[in-house]
Amino acid sequence: MYQFLNKEIPMKPITLLFVLVLLGSCVSKKSYDELQETVNYYKEQATVTDSLNNATRNAELEKQEIEVDLKAAMMEIEQLTATNKSLYGSYQEMLNKYNSLINQNREVLSATSYENLNLQEAVAQKQDQLDQKERALLQMEYDLQQERDRLRTAEYNYTAAQGNLNAKDQRIRELEASLQANERTMNQLRNSMNEVLRGFSSEELSAVERNGKMYLSLSQNLLFSSGSNEIDWKGRQALMKVAQALKSNPEIDITVEGHTDSDGTASKNWDLSVMRATTVVKLLASYGVPSERLTASGRGFYAPVASNDTRAGKGLNRRTEIILSPQLDQLYNLIRQ
């Protein structure tokens, strides 16, 4: 449809051009120009129309292609829908299996939890037993160490005791040797005193042993006159023999004790006993007995051997005793060790 002079004139561009040529020969220039403009307009419109037509054809072709693609897409959608339905069915099946497995897993977990709990309790009991055994083992090791310490202490004490025992054995042997030496000395002294006793009566000169010592008792009648401290000739002879015996026994200590009866005062008797003992010691020293071995002691009437109520008893109490003692210094030292 074309518009010409405000009227719709349906015509082709070529027909319109021919009309314009015909009219150009019989119209005015103004009209011609108008017509020319109209022609140019229609040419442009024709060009636009051709373009639109081409576009329309292209659009139709694109539409056809789109329809083909759409059909293909629809088919693909249908296939995808079918596939989706199939997958959904598989999903439902898998979901059911999954739920079934979950339920089974829960049952297994429940059973496993119960078994695991029992197992944990059993493990805890075993661990407790193991701990108890370990503590018992530690206690045994401690006791063993204590026993070893006690054993070492006992061994040390035994060694020390053995050493002490050996030392004691040695001391005992030394004591025995010393006692044997003293016994030999006393035997020798007995023999010597037996020789001295010959030629004298028992009332004049006697010997007795007490507490490991020998007591040689010389009566007053043998040594002194009544109330005197001067030694008679017979008494000198007796003391000379005693001195010879003592010189042959150098391991004997000698104590000379003077004794009186109870007649007279205590002071006079004491002085007399001391003077008589001193006189005897001096005489023995003059006969060669070492002075360092001699001790003088007066006892007065304080150590009687008989009753002073009778004449015979008083005679026994008036005496001089020479006490012979083995030198026990070595023996005492051994005992004190």
VOFINU-716954 format. One record per residue (C-alpha): x, z, y; residue in one letter; residue number from 1. Coordinates in pm, 1 decimal, padded with zeros to 6 digits. Layout:
N
+----------+----------+----------+---+-----+
|        u |        w |        v | r |   k |
+----------+----------+----------+---+-----+
|        X |        Z |        Y | a | NUM |
...
+----------+----------+----------+---+-----+
***
This chain:
337
+----------+----------+----------+---+-----+
|        u |        w |        v | r |   k |
+----------+----------+----------+---+-----+
|  00000.0 |  00000.0 |  00000.0 | m |   1 |
|  00142.9 | -00103.3 |  00331.2 | y |   2 |
|  00015.6 | -00041.1 |  00676.0 | q |   3 |
| -00002.6 | -00333.0 |  00910.6 | f |   4 |
| -00160.8 | -00319.7 |  01257.1 | l |   5 |
| -00315.2 |  00003.2 |  01160.5 | n |   6 |
| -00472.8 | -00154.4 |  00859.7 | k |   7 |
| -00380.3 | -00113.2 |  00498.0 | e |   8 |
| -00264.4 | -00449.6 |  00365.9 | i |   9 |
| -00152.6 | -00459.5 |  00009.2 | p |  10 |
|  00116.7 | -00723.2 | -00021.9 | m |  11 |
|  00460.6 | -00787.9 | -00159.7 | k |  12 |
|  00758.7 | -00799.8 |  00068.2 | p |  13 |
|  00826.5 | -01165.0 | -00003.9 | i |  14 |
|  00468.7 | -01257.1 |  00076.7 | t |  15 |
|  00492.7 | -01057.6 |  00392.2 | l |  16 |
|  00812.1 | -01237.8 |  00491.0 | l |  17 |
|  00648.0 | -01574.7 |  00438.0 | f |  18 |
|  00356.8 | -01470.3 |  00651.0 | v |  19 |
|  00594.9 | -01366.4 |  00921.8 | l |  20 |
|  00768.1 | -01702.7 |  00913.3 | v |  21 |
|  00442.8 | -01880.7 |  00947.6 | l |  22 |
|  00336.9 | -01661.2 |  01224.9 | l |  23 |
|  00663.5 | -01695.5 |  01405.6 | g |  24 |
|  00595.4 | -02051.4 |  01480.9 | s |  25 |
|  00268.1 | -01980.5 |  01647.0 | c |  26 |
|  00303.9 | -01633.2 |  01805.4 | v |  27 |
|  00467.1 | -01500.4 |  02111.3 | s |  28 |
|  00809.7 | -01349.0 |  02119.0 | k |  29 |
|  00673.9 | -01000.7 |  02168.7 | k |  30 |
|  00447.1 | -01037.3 |  01880.4 | s |  31 |
|  00731.4 | -01179.9 |  01689.4 | y |  32 |
|  00952.5 | -00891.1 |  01763.5 | d |  33 |
|  00685.1 | -00651.8 |  01659.0 | e |  34 |
|  00637.7 | -00843.0 |  01347.5 | l |  35 |
|  01009.8 | -00848.4 |  01295.7 | q |  36 |
|  01018.7 | -00471.5 |  01330.8 | e |  37 |
|  00734.9 | -00447.3 |  01091.3 | t |  38 |
|  00917.7 | -00670.1 |  00851.4 | v |  39 |
|  01232.3 | -00462.6 |  00883.4 | n |  40 |
|  01028.8 | -00152.9 |  00829.2 | y |  41 |
|  00878.0 | -00290.7 |  00517.4 | y |  42 |
|  01213.3 | -00403.1 |  00400.2 | k |  43 |
|  01334.2 | -00052.2 |  00433.4 | e |  44 |
|  01024.1 |  00074.4 |  00265.8 | q |  45 |
|  01073.6 | -00175.1 | -00007.7 | a |  46 |
|  01427.5 | -00062.0 | -00051.4 | t |  47 |
|  01306.4 |  00297.9 | -00062.0 | v |  48 |
|  01035.5 |  00197.6 | -00303.9 | t |  49 |
|  01289.7 |  00027.1 | -00528.4 | d |  50 |
|  01502.4 |  00334.8 | -00510.9 | s |  51 |
|  01201.8 |  00546.3 | -00595.0 | l |  52 |
|  01114.9 |  00318.5 | -00877.1 | n |  53 |
|  01467.5 |  00337.9 | -01010.2 | n |  54 |
|  01450.9 |  00711.1 | -00970.6 | a |  55 |
|  01116.4 |  00712.5 | -01143.9 | t |  56 |
|  01254.5 |  00508.8 | -01430.7 | r |  57 |
|  01553.6 |  00732.5 | -01452.4 | n |  58 |
|  01320.1 |  01028.3 | -01439.2 | a |  59 |
|  01115.3 |  00872.0 | -01715.7 | e |  60 |
|  01428.3 |  00819.9 | -01920.0 | l |  61 |
|  01539.5 |  01174.8 | -01850.3 | e |  62 |
|  01190.7 |  01291.0 | -01935.3 | k |  63 |
|  01208.5 |  01105.3 | -02261.7 | q |  64 |
|  01549.3 |  01251.8 | -02332.7 | e |  65 |
|  01420.1 |  01594.3 | -02234.4 | i |  66 |
|  01121.2 |  01548.3 | -02458.7 | e |  67 |
|  01357.1 |  01450.9 | -02741.0 | v |  68 |
|  01572.9 |  01753.3 | -02663.8 | d |  69 |
|  01261.7 |  01967.7 | -02633.5 | l |  70 |
|  01141.2 |  01849.0 | -02970.6 | k |  71 |
|  01483.3 |  01919.6 | -03113.5 | a |  72 |
|  01478.1 |  02259.1 | -02942.3 | a |  73 |
|  01132.0 |  02329.3 | -03073.0 | m |  74 |
|  01244.4 |  02235.0 | -03418.3 | m |  75 |
|  01549.1 |  02453.0 | -03372.9 | e |  76 |
|  01325.1 |  02733.3 | -03243.2 | i |  77 |
|  01102.9 |  02690.4 | -03543.8 | e |  78 |
|  01409.8 |  02702.7 | -03767.9 | q |  79 |
|  01542.0 |  03002.4 | -03576.1 | l |  80 |
|  01202.2 |  03167.5 | -03601.4 | t |  81 |
|  01200.3 |  03106.5 | -03974.2 | a |  82 |
|  01556.5 |  03228.6 | -03996.1 | t |  83 |
|  01462.6 |  03526.9 | -03782.1 | n |  84 |
|  01173.3 |  03606.4 | -04009.8 | k |  85 |
|  01405.7 |  03576.9 | -04307.4 | s |  86 |
|  01669.1 |  03791.6 | -04133.8 | l |  87 |
|  01403.9 |  04044.3 | -04031.8 | y |  88 |
|  01291.8 |  04063.1 | -04391.9 | g |  89 |
|  01654.3 |  04106.9 | -04498.0 | s |  90 |
|  01693.4 |  04365.5 | -04220.7 | y |  91 |
|  01387.3 |  04553.6 | -04342.5 | q |  92 |
|  01520.7 |  04537.4 | -04696.4 | e |  93 |
|  01864.7 |  04654.4 | -04580.6 | m |  94 |
|  01700.3 |  04924.2 | -04367.4 | l |  95 |
|  01505.1 |  05046.2 | -04666.7 | n |  96 |
|  01821.5 |  05046.4 | -04874.7 | k |  97 |
|  02002.7 |  05224.9 | -04590.4 | y |  98 |
|  01731.6 |  05487.7 | -04566.3 | n |  99 |
|  01740.7 |  05525.6 | -04941.3 | s | 100 |
|  02118.0 |  05564.1 | -04930.1 | l | 101 |
|  02083.5 |  05815.2 | -04645.5 | i | 102 |
|  01841.4 |  06018.2 | -04852.2 | n | 103 |
|  02068.4 |  05993.5 | -05153.4 | q | 104 |
|  02364.3 |  06084.4 | -04933.0 | n | 105 |
|  02175.1 |  06384.8 | -04800.2 | r | 106 |
|  02102.5 |  06495.8 | -05154.0 | e | 107 |
|  02465.1 |  06438.3 | -05247.5 | v | 108 |
|  02580.1 |  06619.3 | -04934.8 | l | 109 |
|  02342.9 |  06905.1 | -05009.7 | s | 110 |
|  02469.9 |  06928.5 | -05367.0 | a | 111 |
|  02825.6 |  06879.3 | -05246.1 | t | 112 |
|  02781.2 |  07147.9 | -04981.1 | s | 113 |
|  02657.3 |  07389.7 | -05246.2 | y | 114 |
|  02941.6 |  07296.1 | -05475.2 | e | 115 |
|  03181.1 |  07306.3 | -05181.8 | n | 116 |
|  03054.0 |  07652.9 | -05092.6 | l | 117 |
|  03104.6 |  07766.0 | -05450.4 | n | 118 |
|  03445.2 |  07602.8 | -05448.5 | l | 119 |
|  03535.6 |  07774.6 | -05121.3 | q | 120 |
|  03424.5 |  08108.8 | -05263.9 | e | 121 |
|  03630.5 |  08043.2 | -05576.6 | a | 122 |
|  03928.2 |  07942.1 | -05363.1 | v | 123 |
|  03881.3 |  08254.2 | -05149.5 | a | 124 |
|  03873.5 |  08469.0 | -05463.5 | q | 125 |
|  04184.5 |  08296.3 | -05596.4 | k | 126 |
|  04353.5 |  08340.7 | -05260.2 | q | 127 |
|  04259.5 |  08708.7 | -05257.3 | d | 128 |
|  04397.0 |  08747.3 | -05609.2 | q | 129 |
|  04709.8 |  08561.4 | -05503.1 | l | 130 |
|  04745.5 |  08786.2 | -05198.7 | d | 131 |
|  04702.1 |  09093.6 | -05418.5 | q | 132 |
|  04964.7 |  08963.2 | -05659.2 | k | 133 |
|  05193.9 |  08882.2 | -05369.5 | e | 134 |
|  05149.1 |  09232.0 | -05227.6 | r | 135 |
|  05209.7 |  09376.3 | -05572.2 | a | 136 |
|  05520.1 |  09158.8 | -05602.7 | l | 137 |
|  05643.7 |  09276.3 | -05262.7 | l | 138 |
|  05578.3 |  09636.5 | -05366.1 | q | 139 |
|  05763.7 |  09575.6 | -05691.0 | m | 140 |
|  06053.2 |  09420.2 | -05500.3 | e | 141 |
|  06052.7 |  09718.7 | -05263.6 | y | 142 |
|  06041.8 |  09962.1 | -05555.9 | d | 143 |
|  06317.1 |  09764.1 | -05726.9 | l | 144 |
|  06530.3 |  09780.8 | -05412.5 | q | 145 |
|  06461.1 |  10153.8 | -05388.3 | q | 146 |
|  06556.0 |  10190.6 | -05752.3 | e | 147 |
|  06873.1 |  09990.4 | -05691.1 | r | 148 |
|  06954.1 |  10214.5 | -05395.1 | d | 149 |
|  06887.4 |  10521.6 | -05605.6 | r | 150 |
|  07100.4 |  10372.2 | -05882.6 | l | 151 |
|  07384.8 |  10302.6 | -05640.0 | r | 152 |
|  07349.4 |  10655.3 | -05503.2 | t | 153 |
|  07345.1 |  10790.6 | -05856.7 | a | 154 |
|  07649.3 |  10579.7 | -05944.9 | e | 155 |
|  07822.7 |  10704.9 | -05630.9 | y | 156 |
|  07724.1 |  11061.5 | -05710.4 | n | 157 |
|  07829.5 |  11008.6 | -06070.1 | y | 158 |
|  08164.3 |  10872.9 | -05957.2 | t | 159 |
|  08202.9 |  11163.1 | -05715.5 | a | 160 |
|  08088.2 |  11406.8 | -05983.4 | a | 161 |
|  08323.2 |  11245.0 | -06231.3 | q | 162 |
|  08601.9 |  11284.2 | -05978.3 | g | 163 |
|  08499.1 |  11644.5 | -05918.4 | n | 164 |
|  08472.9 |  11695.9 | -06291.5 | l | 165 |
|  08815.6 |  11548.0 | -06340.9 | n | 166 |
|  08943.9 |  11769.6 | -06061.1 | a | 167 |
|  08769.6 |  12067.6 | -06220.3 | k | 168 |
|  08911.5 |  11973.0 | -06557.4 | d | 169 |
|  09252.5 |  11956.1 | -06398.0 | q | 170 |
|  09195.3 |  12295.3 | -06233.3 | r | 171 |
|  09070.2 |  12435.0 | -06562.6 | i | 172 |
|  09379.8 |  12303.3 | -06736.5 | r | 173 |
|  09591.7 |  12453.2 | -06461.8 | e | 174 |
|  09398.1 |  12780.4 | -06486.4 | l | 175 |
|  09437.5 |  12778.2 | -06861.5 | e | 176 |
|  09805.6 |  12705.8 | -06822.0 | a | 177 |
|  09833.3 |  12984.8 | -06564.8 | s | 178 |
|  09636.9 |  13222.4 | -06787.4 | l | 179 |
|  09850.6 |  13125.8 | -07082.7 | q | 180 |
|  10160.3 |  13184.0 | -06871.7 | a | 181 |
|  10020.7 |  13521.9 | -06766.5 | n | 182 |
|  09937.4 |  13599.5 | -07125.5 | e | 183 |
|  10291.4 |  13510.9 | -07227.1 | r | 184 |
|  10416.4 |  13730.6 | -06945.1 | t | 185 |
|  10195.6 |  14016.8 | -07059.9 | m | 186 |
|  10306.5 |  13969.8 | -07421.2 | n | 187 |
|  10666.2 |  13977.3 | -07311.2 | q | 188 |
|  10588.6 |  14282.6 | -07097.4 | l | 189 |
|  10418.1 |  14453.1 | -07392.1 | r | 190 |
|  10723.2 |  14392.8 | -07606.0 | n | 191 |
|  10948.6 |  14524.1 | -07333.0 | s | 192 |
|  10732.3 |  14831.7 | -07278.4 | m | 193 |
|  10722.3 |  14898.7 | -07650.4 | n | 194 |
|  11102.8 |  14917.6 | -07641.9 | e | 195 |
|  11079.7 |  15154.3 | -07345.5 | v | 196 |
|  10827.4 |  15378.6 | -07520.4 | l | 197 |
|  11061.5 |  15439.0 | -07814.3 | r | 198 |
|  11230.9 |  15772.3 | -07787.1 | g | 199 |
|  10953.8 |  15924.7 | -07576.2 | f | 200 |
|  10649.0 |  16113.6 | -07686.3 | s | 201 |
|  10302.7 |  15993.1 | -07591.6 | s | 202 |
|  10262.4 |  16303.4 | -07374.1 | e | 203 |
|  10571.2 |  16201.4 | -07177.6 | e | 204 |
|  10530.2 |  15822.9 | -07156.1 | l | 205 |
|  10229.1 |  15610.3 | -07250.9 | s | 206 |
|  10102.4 |  15259.8 | -07175.4 | a | 207 |
|  09749.8 |  15121.8 | -07156.9 | v | 208 |
|  09599.5 |  14786.4 | -07043.5 | e | 209 |
|  09295.4 |  14765.8 | -06818.4 | r | 210 |
|  09151.9 |  14463.0 | -06636.4 | n | 211 |
|  09453.9 |  14245.5 | -06707.2 | g | 212 |
|  09700.2 |  14507.7 | -06584.3 | k | 213 |
|  09932.7 |  14743.6 | -06770.1 | m | 214 |
|  09937.2 |  15109.9 | -06666.4 | y | 215 |
|  10261.2 |  15290.9 | -06758.5 | l | 216 |
|  10195.8 |  15662.3 | -06721.1 | s | 217 |
|  10493.1 |  15906.1 | -06687.4 | l | 218 |
|  10408.1 |  16275.2 | -06700.9 | s | 219 |
|  10536.5 |  16525.7 | -06444.4 | q | 220 |
|  10729.8 |  16701.8 | -06718.6 | n | 221 |
|  10927.5 |  16382.2 | -06778.3 | l | 222 |
|  11014.6 |  16317.3 | -06415.6 | l | 223 |
|  10978.2 |  16617.4 | -06188.3 | f | 224 |
|  10990.0 |  16993.5 | -06177.1 | s | 225 |
|  10677.8 |  17168.2 | -06056.1 | s | 226 |
|  10624.4 |  17110.3 | -05681.7 | g | 227 |
|  10938.3 |  16891.1 | -05650.5 | s | 228 |
|  10997.4 |  16525.6 | -05585.4 | n | 229 |
|  11347.5 |  16522.8 | -05734.2 | e | 230 |
|  11370.8 |  16321.4 | -06059.4 | i | 231 |
|  11521.9 |  16495.6 | -06362.2 | d | 232 |
|  11799.1 |  16343.6 | -06572.9 | w | 233 |
|  11562.0 |  16253.6 | -06859.3 | k | 234 |
|  11328.5 |  16091.9 | -06612.0 | g | 235 |
|  11610.5 |  15883.7 | -06472.8 | r | 236 |
|  11692.6 |  15761.5 | -06821.2 | q | 237 |
|  11330.3 |  15662.3 | -06874.8 | a | 238 |
|  11309.5 |  15482.0 | -06536.8 | l | 239 |
|  11635.4 |  15298.5 | -06612.0 | m | 240 |
|  11480.0 |  15152.3 | -06927.3 | k | 241 |
|  11166.5 |  15067.8 | -06731.6 | v | 242 |
|  11379.1 |  14894.1 | -06465.4 | a | 243 |
|  11559.4 |  14688.4 | -06730.9 | q | 244 |
|  11225.0 |  14574.2 | -06873.3 | a | 245 |
|  11092.0 |  14491.0 | -06527.1 | l | 246 |
|  11401.2 |  14289.6 | -06435.8 | k | 247 |
|  11347.9 |  14078.6 | -06747.7 | s | 248 |
|  10989.8 |  14005.2 | -06632.2 | n | 249 |
|  11028.8 |  13871.1 | -06275.4 | p | 250 |
|  10666.4 |  13753.3 | -06253.8 | e | 251 |
|  10527.7 |  14107.1 | -06250.5 | i | 252 |
|  10422.6 |  14295.5 | -05936.0 | d | 253 |
|  10488.7 |  14669.8 | -05945.9 | i | 254 |
|  10285.4 |  14945.4 | -05782.6 | t | 255 |
|  10394.8 |  15307.1 | -05823.5 | v | 256 |
|  10116.6 |  15564.1 | -05774.0 | e | 257 |
|  10172.6 |  15938.7 | -05750.1 | g | 258 |
|  09897.6 |  16172.4 | -05877.6 | h | 259 |
|  09855.1 |  16552.4 | -05871.4 | t | 260 |
|  09615.9 |  16812.4 | -06003.1 | d | 261 |
|  09370.1 |  16992.1 | -05778.6 | s | 262 |
|  09586.3 |  17303.5 | -05720.8 | d | 263 |
|  09680.5 |  17345.9 | -05355.4 | g | 264 |
|  09546.8 |  17169.0 | -05051.1 | t | 265 |
|  09456.3 |  16806.6 | -05038.7 | a | 266 |
|  09714.4 |  16740.9 | -04765.3 | s | 267 |
|  10003.7 |  16895.8 | -04962.7 | k | 268 |
|  09902.1 |  16720.4 | -05281.1 | n | 269 |
|  09873.5 |  16390.4 | -05099.5 | w | 270 |
|  10215.4 |  16429.6 | -04936.9 | d | 271 |
|  10365.0 |  16528.3 | -05271.8 | l | 272 |
|  10212.6 |  16228.2 | -05448.5 | s | 273 |
|  10345.4 |  15992.1 | -05182.7 | v | 274 |
|  10695.2 |  16142.3 | -05190.7 | m | 275 |
|  10711.2 |  16124.1 | -05572.5 | r | 276 |
|  10592.2 |  15761.6 | -05570.1 | a | 277 |
|  10847.0 |  15675.7 | -05300.6 | t | 278 |
|  11125.8 |  15846.7 | -05496.2 | t | 279 |
|  11040.7 |  15646.6 | -05807.5 | v | 280 |
|  11031.0 |  15318.8 | -05608.8 | v | 281 |
|  11370.3 |  15389.1 | -05454.3 | k | 282 |
|  11520.8 |  15468.8 | -05792.1 | l | 283 |
|  11382.2 |  15150.5 | -05950.7 | l | 284 |
|  11521.3 |  14949.1 | -05661.6 | a | 285 |
|  11858.8 |  15115.2 | -05712.3 | s | 286 |
|  11845.1 |  15000.9 | -06078.8 | y | 287 |
|  11810.0 |  14638.2 | -05967.3 | g | 288 |
|  11434.8 |  14581.9 | -05941.2 | v | 289 |
|  11372.8 |  14361.3 | -05632.1 | p | 290 |
|  11231.6 |  14575.2 | -05351.6 | s | 291 |
|  10977.3 |  14304.9 | -05253.1 | e | 292 |
|  10809.6 |  14354.1 | -05588.5 | r | 293 |
|  10770.1 |  14729.3 | -05541.1 | l | 294 |
|  10488.5 |  14919.5 | -05368.0 | t | 295 |
|  10463.7 |  15299.7 | -05334.2 | a | 296 |
|  10122.6 |  15469.5 | -05313.1 | s | 297 |
|  10011.7 |  15832.9 | -05316.0 | g | 298 |
|  09667.3 |  15918.1 | -05453.5 | r | 299 |
|  09678.0 |  16300.8 | -05442.1 | g | 300 |
|  09416.7 |  16450.7 | -05673.2 | f | 301 |
|  09155.4 |  16180.6 | -05593.7 | y | 302 |
|  09208.7 |  15972.5 | -05913.5 | a | 303 |
|  09210.7 |  16218.0 | -06202.7 | p | 304 |
|  09211.6 |  16105.8 | -06565.2 | v | 305 |
|  09092.8 |  16443.5 | -06696.0 | a | 306 |
|  08912.4 |  16750.8 | -06576.1 | s | 307 |
|  09105.2 |  16985.0 | -06349.0 | n | 308 |
|  08910.0 |  17278.1 | -06492.8 | d | 309 |
|  09149.9 |  17316.5 | -06787.8 | t | 310 |
|  09522.4 |  17359.5 | -06814.2 | r | 311 |
|  09552.7 |  17057.6 | -07041.5 | a | 312 |
|  09348.1 |  16845.2 | -06803.0 | g | 313 |
|  09561.7 |  16944.4 | -06508.3 | k | 314 |
|  09872.5 |  16851.2 | -06708.4 | g | 315 |
|  09733.8 |  16501.4 | -06765.9 | l | 316 |
|  09646.0 |  16458.8 | -06399.4 | n | 317 |
|  10001.7 |  16549.3 | -06284.8 | r | 318 |
|  10151.0 |  16208.6 | -06350.7 | r | 319 |
|  10319.4 |  15902.2 | -06201.0 | t | 320 |
|  10169.9 |  15563.5 | -06290.7 | e | 321 |
|  10361.9 |  15240.7 | -06274.3 | i | 322 |
|  10099.7 |  14964.6 | -06253.4 | i | 323 |
|  10228.6 |  14627.6 | -06371.9 | l | 324 |
|  10027.1 |  14323.9 | -06253.9 | s | 325 |
|  10096.4 |  13960.4 | -06327.9 | p | 326 |
|  10153.3 |  13757.3 | -06012.0 | q | 327 |
|  09812.8 |  13589.5 | -05981.8 | l | 328 |
|  09862.1 |  13410.7 | -05648.7 | d | 329 |
|  09868.4 |  13070.6 | -05815.3 | q | 330 |
|  09569.5 |  13165.8 | -06026.0 | l | 331 |
|  09373.4 |  13285.3 | -05722.4 | y | 332 |
|  09460.3 |  12966.4 | -05535.1 | n | 333 |
|  09328.0 |  12760.0 | -05822.4 | l | 334 |
|  09007.2 |  12965.7 | -05833.0 | i | 335 |
|  08948.7 |  12926.9 | -05457.7 | r | 336 |
|  08988.8 |  12548.3 | -05471.7 | q | 337 |
+----------+----------+----------+---+-----+
***
